[in-house]
Amino acid sequence: MQEKQAMTLRDVAIGSSARVLKLSGEGPVKRHIMDMGITKGIEVFVRKAAPLGDPIEVTVRGYELSLRKSEAENVLVEPLP
């Protein structure tokens, strides 16, 4: 059986999808990410990045969301085919 490849949302390529495995971070940071709809098991599509790479725009639960790369580092994901 092949082991799942884990990475952070920050590392997902533009135009790719991933499933959230776990949220890290402490208190307010974790709560902020969850309040935006990013929770365990949800699929996230990385749409685009700003010209300098920060923030990134993702689609979650049918809406677009901008995340700082520092926030995206707190979201552990597995890439989807």
NUVONU-306298 format. One line per 10 residues: their letters; for each residue x, y, z of C-alpha. Coordinates in steps of 0.25 Angstrom, whole numbers. Layout:
<recs>
a = X,Y,Z; ...
</recs>
This chain:
<recs>
mqekqamtlr = 0,0,0; 5,14,-4; 7,24,7; 0,37,6; 8,49,2; 6,60,12; 9,74,9; 4,88,13; -6,96,5; 5,106,3
dvaigssarv = 12,95,-6; 1,91,-14; 3,95,-29; -6,106,-36; -18,98,-43; -17,86,-33; -26,81,-23; -24,75,-9; -31,69,3; -29,75,16
lklsgegpvk = -23,65,26; -21,73,38; -20,88,43; -8,92,52; -6,105,58; -10,111,72; -23,117,77; -27,129,68; -20,125,56; -26,111,55
rhimdmgitk = -40,117,59; -38,127,47; -35,116,37; -47,108,42; -56,120,41; -52,122,27; -58,108,24; -45,100,23; -47,88,32; -42,73,32
gievfvrkaa = -47,65,20; -51,77,11; -45,78,-3; -38,91,-7; -34,96,-21; -23,106,-23; -27,116,-33; -16,126,-34; -5,134,-27; -3,148,-26
plgdpievtv = 9,154,-34; 19,152,-23; 13,139,-19; 6,144,-6; -6,143,-4; -12,130,-11; -26,129,-16; -33,116,-13; -47,110,-16; -53,104,-3
rgyelslrks = -68,100,-2; -71,107,-15; -66,121,-12; -52,128,-14; -44,131,-2; -30,138,-1; -20,132,9; -7,137,13; 4,127,11; 7,128,26
eaenvlvepl = -7,123,28; -6,112,17; 6,106,24; -4,102,36; -12,94,27; -7,79,24; -12,73,12; -11,62,2; -11,64,-13; -23,59,-21
p = -21,53,-35
</recs>
